[in-house]
Amino acid sequence: MCIYMAIKPGLQKWNCSAGGLNTSMGRLVKRFAKWKKFVRQQKGKLYIMRECICMLLCWDKYS
């Protein structure tokens, strides 16, 4: 949360005390994006494996 502070007349500044929160949230977002990518890749691999296994099991049936 940023707070607007008037130090002297004519001299103002923003005090952002939540700087640590922003960096930790950034790390959390990056970690979540990494997990999301990992899960998507695993879903793709499982789909391919499932299709291959179905094809191998049904090979006799349709040949």
Biopython code that builds the backbone (N, CA, C, O; Angstrom):
import numpy as np
from Bio.PDB.StructureBuilder import StructureBuilder

atoms = [
    (1, "MET", "N", (0.850, -1.168, 0.000)),
    (1, "MET", "CA", (0.000, 0.000, 0.000)),
    (1, "MET", "C", (0.892, 1.226, 0.000)),
    (1, "MET", "O", (1.776, 1.354, 0.846)),
    (2, "CYS", "N", (0.666, 2.118, -0.935)),
    (2, "CYS", "CA", (1.463, 3.337, -1.035)),
    (2, "CYS", "C", (0.744, 4.483, -0.337)),
    (2, "CYS", "O", (-0.474, 4.636, -0.440)),
    (3, "ILE", "N", (1.524, 5.277, 0.369)),
    (3, "ILE", "CA", (0.974, 6.409, 1.114)),
    (3, "ILE", "C", (1.646, 7.677, 0.604)),
    (3, "ILE", "O", (2.869, 7.747, 0.484)),
    (4, "TYR", "N", (0.834, 8.663, 0.311)),
    (4, "TYR", "CA", (1.339, 9.953, -0.145)),
    (4, "TYR", "C", (1.700, 10.786, 1.067)),
    (4, "TYR", "O", (0.859, 11.022, 1.935)),
    (5, "MET", "N", (2.966, 11.240, 1.134)),
    (5, "MET", "CA", (3.419, 11.996, 2.296)),
    (5, "MET", "C", (3.918, 13.367, 1.864)),
    (5, "MET", "O", (4.652, 13.492, 0.883)),
    (6, "ALA", "N", (3.513, 14.393, 2.605)),
    (6, "ALA", "CA", (4.045, 15.734, 2.386)),
    (6, "ALA", "C", (5.079, 15.982, 3.479)),
    (6, "ALA", "O", (4.727, 16.158, 4.645)),
    (7, "ILE", "N", (6.364, 15.994, 3.093)),
    (7, "ILE", "CA", (7.433, 16.156, 4.072)),
    (7, "ILE", "C", (7.594, 17.628, 4.441)),
    (7, "ILE", "O", (7.552, 17.988, 5.618)),
    (8, "LYS", "N", (7.777, 18.466, 3.441)),
    (8, "LYS", "CA", (7.865, 19.911, 3.626)),
    (8, "LYS", "C", (6.949, 20.548, 2.586)),
    (8, "LYS", "O", (6.578, 19.897, 1.610)),
    (9, "PRO", "N", (6.588, 21.786, 2.781)),
    (9, "PRO", "CA", (5.787, 22.430, 1.732)),
    (9, "PRO", "C", (6.556, 22.401, 0.403)),
    (9, "PRO", "O", (7.692, 22.867, 0.319)),
    (10, "GLY", "N", (5.932, 21.860, -0.599)),
    (10, "GLY", "CA", (6.561, 21.787, -1.916)),
    (10, "GLY", "C", (7.356, 20.501, -2.133)),
    (10, "GLY", "O", (7.789, 20.238, -3.256)),
    (11, "LEU", "N", (7.562, 19.688, -1.084)),
    (11, "LEU", "CA", (8.320, 18.445, -1.221)),
    (11, "LEU", "C", (7.423, 17.280, -0.787)),
    (11, "LEU", "O", (7.107, 17.121, 0.392)),
    (12, "GLN", "N", (7.032, 16.486, -1.757)),
    (12, "GLN", "CA", (6.162, 15.346, -1.481)),
    (12, "GLN", "C", (6.851, 14.071, -1.948)),
    (12, "GLN", "O", (7.743, 14.109, -2.796)),
    (13, "LYS", "N", (6.438, 12.968, -1.399)),
    (13, "LYS", "CA", (6.944, 11.680, -1.866)),
    (13, "LYS", "C", (5.931, 10.592, -1.569)),
    (13, "LYS", "O", (5.059, 10.739, -0.712)),
    (14, "TRP", "N", (6.068, 9.503, -2.297)),
    (14, "TRP", "CA", (5.229, 8.335, -2.086)),
    (14, "TRP", "C", (6.009, 7.340, -1.257)),
    (14, "TRP", "O", (7.159, 7.030, -1.569)),
    (15, "ASN", "N", (5.392, 6.838, -0.202)),
    (15, "ASN", "CA", (6.020, 5.837, 0.639)),
    (15, "ASN", "C", (5.331, 4.505, 0.375)),
    (15, "ASN", "O", (4.185, 4.295, 0.771)),
    (16, "CYS", "N", (6.037, 3.620, -0.292)),
    (16, "CYS", "CA", (5.474, 2.302, -0.594)),
    (16, "CYS", "C", (6.103, 1.283, 0.345)),
    (16, "CYS", "O", (7.202, 0.787, 0.094)),
    (17, "SER", "N", (5.409, 0.981, 1.412)),
    (17, "SER", "CA", (5.935, 0.044, 2.409)),
    (17, "SER", "C", (5.710, -1.402, 1.990)),
    (17, "SER", "O", (6.265, -2.309, 2.610)),
    (18, "ALA", "N", (4.913, -1.638, 0.961)),
    (18, "ALA", "CA", (4.604, -3.001, 0.539)),
    (18, "ALA", "C", (5.533, -3.466, -0.576)),
    (18, "ALA", "O", (5.150, -4.331, -1.364)),
    (19, "GLY", "N", (6.718, -2.929, -0.660)),
    (19, "GLY", "CA", (7.660, -3.336, -1.698)),
    (19, "GLY", "C", (8.019, -4.795, -1.601)),
    (19, "GLY", "O", (8.133, -5.476, -2.620)),
    (20, "GLY", "N", (8.202, -5.290, -0.389)),
    (20, "GLY", "CA", (8.493, -6.706, -0.192)),
    (20, "GLY", "C", (7.336, -7.590, -0.617)),
    (20, "GLY", "O", (7.528, -8.694, -1.125)),
    (21, "LEU", "N", (6.138, -7.086, -0.401)),
    (21, "LEU", "CA", (4.946, -7.838, -0.798)),
    (21, "LEU", "C", (4.879, -7.963, -2.314)),
    (21, "LEU", "O", (4.536, -9.021, -2.841)),
    (22, "ASN", "N", (5.208, -6.878, -3.013)),
    (22, "ASN", "CA", (5.167, -6.916, -4.475)),
    (22, "ASN", "C", (6.182, -7.908, -5.028)),
    (22, "ASN", "O", (5.876, -8.634, -5.973)),
    (23, "THR", "N", (7.381, -7.954, -4.461)),
    (23, "THR", "CA", (8.391, -8.877, -4.971)),
    (23, "THR", "C", (8.033, -10.315, -4.649)),
    (23, "THR", "O", (8.276, -11.205, -5.464)),
    (24, "SER", "N", (7.455, -10.564, -3.467)),
    (24, "SER", "CA", (7.068, -11.932, -3.134)),
    (24, "SER", "C", (5.890, -12.371, -3.995)),
    (24, "SER", "O", (5.817, -13.536, -4.385)),
    (25, "MET", "N", (4.976, -11.470, -4.295)),
    (25, "MET", "CA", (3.865, -11.803, -5.186)),
    (25, "MET", "C", (4.384, -12.080, -6.590)),
    (25, "MET", "O", (3.876, -12.967, -7.276)),
    (26, "GLY", "N", (5.390, -11.328, -7.021)),
    (26, "GLY", "CA", (5.988, -11.571, -8.330)),
    (26, "GLY", "C", (6.611, -12.948, -8.401)),
    (26, "GLY", "O", (6.472, -13.650, -9.403)),
    (27, "ARG", "N", (7.302, -13.338, -7.332)),
    (27, "ARG", "CA", (7.900, -14.680, -7.293)),
    (27, "ARG", "C", (6.816, -15.748, -7.285)),
    (27, "ARG", "O", (6.970, -16.793, -7.919)),
    (28, "LEU", "N", (5.735, -15.499, -6.584)),
    (28, "LEU", "CA", (4.628, -16.446, -6.520)),
    (28, "LEU", "C", (3.984, -16.601, -7.899)),
    (28, "LEU", "O", (3.649, -17.711, -8.313)),
    (29, "VAL", "N", (3.815, -15.490, -8.602)),
    (29, "VAL", "CA", (3.224, -15.532, -9.939)),
    (29, "VAL", "C", (4.130, -16.310, -10.890)),
    (29, "VAL", "O", (3.647, -17.110, -11.691)),
    (30, "LYS", "N", (5.441, -16.078, -10.805)),
    (30, "LYS", "CA", (6.383, -16.813, -11.661)),
    (30, "LYS", "C", (6.346, -18.304, -11.353)),
    (30, "LYS", "O", (6.374, -19.132, -12.263)),
    (31, "ARG", "N", (6.282, -18.646, -10.066)),
    (31, "ARG", "CA", (6.228, -20.061, -9.669)),
    (31, "ARG", "C", (4.951, -20.701, -10.181)),
    (31, "ARG", "O", (4.970, -21.832, -10.666)),
    (32, "PHE", "N", (3.830, -19.976, -10.074)),
    (32, "PHE", "CA", (2.556, -20.493, -10.563)),
    (32, "PHE", "C", (2.603, -20.703, -12.073)),
    (32, "PHE", "O", (2.091, -21.701, -12.580)),
    (33, "ALA", "N", (3.212, -19.768, -12.786)),
    (33, "ALA", "CA", (3.316, -19.901, -14.242)),
    (33, "ALA", "C", (4.167, -21.110, -14.610)),
    (33, "ALA", "O", (3.874, -21.813, -15.578)),
    (34, "LYS", "N", (5.225, -21.350, -13.830)),
    (34, "LYS", "CA", (6.087, -22.505, -14.080)),
    (34, "LYS", "C", (5.324, -23.812, -13.856)),
    (34, "LYS", "O", (5.447, -24.745, -14.649)),
    (35, "TRP", "N", (4.529, -23.881, -12.770)),
    (35, "TRP", "CA", (3.730, -25.083, -12.490)),
    (35, "TRP", "C", (2.659, -25.279, -13.546)),
    (35, "TRP", "O", (2.370, -26.406, -13.946)),
    (36, "LYS", "N", (2.068, -24.178, -13.998)),
    (36, "LYS", "CA", (1.028, -24.247, -15.017)),
    (36, "LYS", "C", (1.594, -24.827, -16.316)),
    (36, "LYS", "O", (0.957, -25.655, -16.967)),
    (37, "LYS", "N", (2.783, -24.386, -16.677)),
    (37, "LYS", "CA", (3.449, -24.906, -17.881)),
    (37, "LYS", "C", (3.759, -26.395, -17.712)),
    (37, "LYS", "O", (3.557, -27.184, -18.635)),
    (38, "PHE", "N", (4.251, -26.775, -16.525)),
    (38, "PHE", "CA", (4.582, -28.170, -16.248)),
    (38, "PHE", "C", (3.348, -29.066, -16.358)),
    (38, "PHE", "O", (3.400, -30.138, -16.961)),
    (39, "VAL", "N", (2.233, -28.612, -15.768)),
    (39, "VAL", "CA", (0.995, -29.399, -15.804)),
    (39, "VAL", "C", (0.504, -29.537, -17.239)),
    (39, "VAL", "O", (0.049, -30.609, -17.637)),
    (40, "ARG", "N", (0.591, -28.469, -18.013)),
    (40, "ARG", "CA", (0.150, -28.523, -19.406)),
    (40, "ARG", "C", (0.985, -29.523, -20.199)),
    (40, "ARG", "O", (0.446, -30.278, -21.009)),
    (41, "GLN", "N", (2.296, -29.533, -19.969)),
    (41, "GLN", "CA", (3.167, -30.487, -20.662)),
    (41, "GLN", "C", (2.824, -31.917, -20.265)),
    (41, "GLN", "O", (2.778, -32.803, -21.118)),
    (42, "GLN", "N", (2.586, -32.147, -18.988)),
    (42, "GLN", "CA", (2.266, -33.494, -18.532)),
    (42, "GLN", "C", (0.932, -33.968, -19.102)),
    (42, "GLN", "O", (0.791, -35.136, -19.464)),
    (43, "LYS", "N", (-0.045, -33.065, -19.181)),
    (43, "LYS", "CA", (-1.326, -33.429, -19.777)),
    (43, "LYS", "C", (-1.135, -33.838, -21.232)),
    (43, "LYS", "O", (-1.750, -34.799, -21.694)),
    (44, "GLY", "N", (-0.291, -33.118, -21.952)),
    (44, "GLY", "CA", (-0.015, -33.457, -23.343)),
    (44, "GLY", "C", (0.646, -34.814, -23.472)),
    (44, "GLY", "O", (0.295, -35.605, -24.348)),
    (45, "LYS", "N", (1.606, -35.083, -22.598)),
    (45, "LYS", "CA", (2.295, -36.377, -22.632)),
    (45, "LYS", "C", (1.336, -37.511, -22.314)),
    (45, "LYS", "O", (1.369, -38.550, -22.973)),
    (46, "LEU", "N", (0.486, -37.330, -21.317)),
    (46, "LEU", "CA", (-0.478, -38.368, -20.955)),
    (46, "LEU", "C", (-1.475, -38.612, -22.088)),
    (46, "LEU", "O", (-1.874, -39.751, -22.331)),
    (47, "TYR", "N", (-1.873, -37.557, -22.773)),
    (47, "TYR", "CA", (-2.792, -37.712, -23.896)),
    (47, "TYR", "C", (-2.143, -38.549, -25.000)),
    (47, "TYR", "O", (-2.772, -39.460, -25.538)),
    (48, "ILE", "N", (-0.908, -38.246, -25.333)),
    (48, "ILE", "CA", (-0.196, -39.005, -26.374)),
    (48, "ILE", "C", (-0.038, -40.461, -25.961)),
    (48, "ILE", "O", (-0.259, -41.363, -26.769)),
    (49, "MET", "N", (0.346, -40.696, -24.705)),
    (49, "MET", "CA", (0.500, -42.075, -24.230)),
    (49, "MET", "C", (-0.827, -42.824, -24.289)),
    (49, "MET", "O", (-0.869, -43.986, -24.691)),
    (50, "ARG", "N", (-1.898, -42.168, -23.894)),
    (50, "ARG", "CA", (-3.207, -42.812, -23.916)),
    (50, "ARG", "C", (-3.617, -43.176, -25.345)),
    (50, "ARG", "O", (-4.141, -44.263, -25.586)),
    (51, "GLU", "N", (-3.378, -42.269, -26.284)),
    (51, "GLU", "CA", (-3.707, -42.544, -27.681)),
    (51, "GLU", "C", (-2.877, -43.704, -28.231)),
    (51, "GLU", "O", (-3.397, -44.558, -28.948)),
    (52, "CYS", "N", (-1.590, -43.731, -27.894)),
    (52, "CYS", "CA", (-0.717, -44.815, -28.371)),
    (52, "CYS", "C", (-1.148, -46.162, -27.801)),
    (52, "CYS", "O", (-1.178, -47.162, -28.518)),
    (53, "ILE", "N", (-1.477, -46.185, -26.525)),
    (53, "ILE", "CA", (-1.895, -47.441, -25.891)),
    (53, "ILE", "C", (-3.204, -47.923, -26.496)),
    (53, "ILE", "O", (-3.358, -49.115, -26.763)),
    (54, "CYS", "N", (-4.157, -47.008, -26.717)),
    (54, "CYS", "CA", (-5.428, -47.398, -27.338)),
    (54, "CYS", "C", (-5.186, -47.954, -28.738)),
    (54, "CYS", "O", (-5.794, -48.948, -29.134)),
    (55, "MET", "N", (-4.292, -47.303, -29.481)),
    (55, "MET", "CA", (-4.007, -47.756, -30.836)),
    (55, "MET", "C", (-3.377, -49.149, -30.804)),
    (55, "MET", "O", (-3.730, -50.005, -31.615)),
    (56, "LEU", "N", (-2.451, -49.380, -29.881)),
    (56, "LEU", "CA", (-1.801, -50.691, -29.790)),
    (56, "LEU", "C", (-2.778, -51.777, -29.348)),
    (56, "LEU", "O", (-2.714, -52.902, -29.843)),
    (57, "LEU", "N", (-3.670, -51.457, -28.430)),
    (57, "LEU", "CA", (-4.630, -52.439, -27.960)),
    (57, "LEU", "C", (-5.679, -52.762, -29.028)),
    (57, "LEU", "O", (-6.143, -53.898, -29.127)),
    (58, "CYS", "N", (-6.042, -51.773, -29.810)),
    (58, "CYS", "CA", (-7.073, -51.966, -30.831)),
    (58, "CYS", "C", (-6.492, -52.393, -32.180)),
    (58, "CYS", "O", (-7.248, -52.577, -33.134)),
    (59, "TRP", "N", (-5.195, -52.551, -32.281)),
    (59, "TRP", "CA", (-4.538, -52.866, -33.543)),
    (59, "TRP", "C", (-5.100, -54.164, -34.135)),
    (59, "TRP", "O", (-5.407, -54.231, -35.325)),
    (60, "ASP", "N", (-5.224, -55.163, -33.314)),
    (60, "ASP", "CA", (-5.735, -56.470, -33.766)),
    (60, "ASP", "C", (-7.180, -56.364, -34.252)),
    (60, "ASP", "O", (-7.577, -56.996, -35.232)),
    (61, "LYS", "N", (-7.923, -55.574, -33.562)),
    (61, "LYS", "CA", (-9.346, -55.455, -33.849)),
    (61, "LYS", "C", (-9.619, -54.895, -35.245)),
    (61, "LYS", "O", (-10.550, -55.329, -35.924)),
    (62, "TYR", "N", (-8.793, -53.921, -35.671)),
    (62, "TYR", "CA", (-9.048, -53.232, -36.937)),
    (62, "TYR", "C", (-8.096, -53.627, -38.057)),
    (62, "TYR", "O", (-8.162, -53.028, -39.131)),
    (63, "SER", "N", (-7.235, -54.583, -37.867)),
    (63, "SER", "CA", (-6.289, -54.937, -38.925)),
    (63, "SER", "C", (-6.767, -56.066, -39.797)),
    (63, "SER", "O", (-6.067, -56.466, -40.728)),
]
sb = StructureBuilder()
sb.init_structure("model")
sb.init_model(0)
sb.init_chain("A")
sb.init_seg("    ")
for serial, (resi, resn, name, xyz) in enumerate(atoms, 1):
    if name == "N":
        sb.init_residue(resn, " ", resi, " ")
    sb.init_atom(name, np.array(xyz, "f"), 0.0, 1.0, " ", f" {name:<3s}", serial, name[0])
structure = sb.get_structure()
